[in-house]
Amino acid sequence: MSTIHVTYFSDVLCVWAYVAQPRLEELKLQHGHQIALEYRFCSVFGDAHFKLDTAWRERDGFAGYARHVQTTVERFGAPLHPDTWLRTRPASSMSPHLFLRAIMDWEREVVGPAGALDRSEQAIWALRKGFFADGHDIGRHQVQRALVAPLGIDLDAVEHRILSGSAFASLAADYQEAEKSRVEGSPTFILNNGRQKLYGNIGFRILDANIRELLRHPNADEASWC
């Protein structure tokens, strides 16, 4: 059985990607042996303070956005630290994205091009959870290191990729691919060689239906229903 390639774009500071984590885990549980999940980053909070100062200026600024995040998270029953966005305000998602790209590049070298990036997945969740559930400023490099330290990652090798510039190149490739694929926001699933794009608060059944339809391998003269 062939494998379906799924590209998953997200911003680590995006609340919708945070609450979508259970759907992502269920997708892996249901179709893990049939899909190749590729994690990539897009820039929604590249300049977080400018974005929120501008977009939420008339809605009580950071305090208003913090209330919006709280309301969103409560709908999905996920934990949220009271300081998130209210007192803990990361300057940018680019710093954690850079750190995570360095981890992904390091692990890819360790496990080979076809290997599963288990520790990279854990690192992405460690930073995302560290911000939303635990109230840590994951824009700070020392916080990033502390949060992934228990995962058995070679942090010296990760630092080398940052200092050498290679992680910057990988992150630039992510952002360029997001622009090329017209990724509108976080999270976004891209399937079927870019023909199918599922963006935002997408329910699991919609994701599941799209994967199952692709797995049917329609004939060239048979249109997909998804």
C-alpha angles and dihedrals in degrees: 000000000000123000125246114225114222121185114201117199119190144150112234091223094052114114092206091058089048095055091041092064095096090054090050091050091048090050089055091046094051099038106014094125092047103045134062105212115204118193117213134164134235127192114247097136098031088132099020098176094050091046095052096037088054103037096039100035093111093041102060096280118240092356091056093047091048089055090049091053091048092052091048094049093047090058089062099038094240123147119256129186113230091231095057108122090343098075101350105067116166112209095221145355090221093082096056090040090055091049092048093047089054089052092048092050091048093050093045088056090049099047099030131243094295097043126112115255095222097154092045090055090049091049093052090052093043091058095041092048090042090060103038103032101028104030099235122153098240091182087079117087097219090053090052091052093048094050095052097037093097092056098076095246120157097240093183090059089047091051090050091057091051095046093045092053096239093114089052089055092051092049091047088053090053093051092045092050090049089054093045091050090046093237104188099194149318129340106023128166117202119195141166096038092306096312094111123049123179113190135185131351096004118172120236094244091059091051091045093049092052093050093047092049091053091048090058089070098218115215118256090259094047118088120220116243092216 
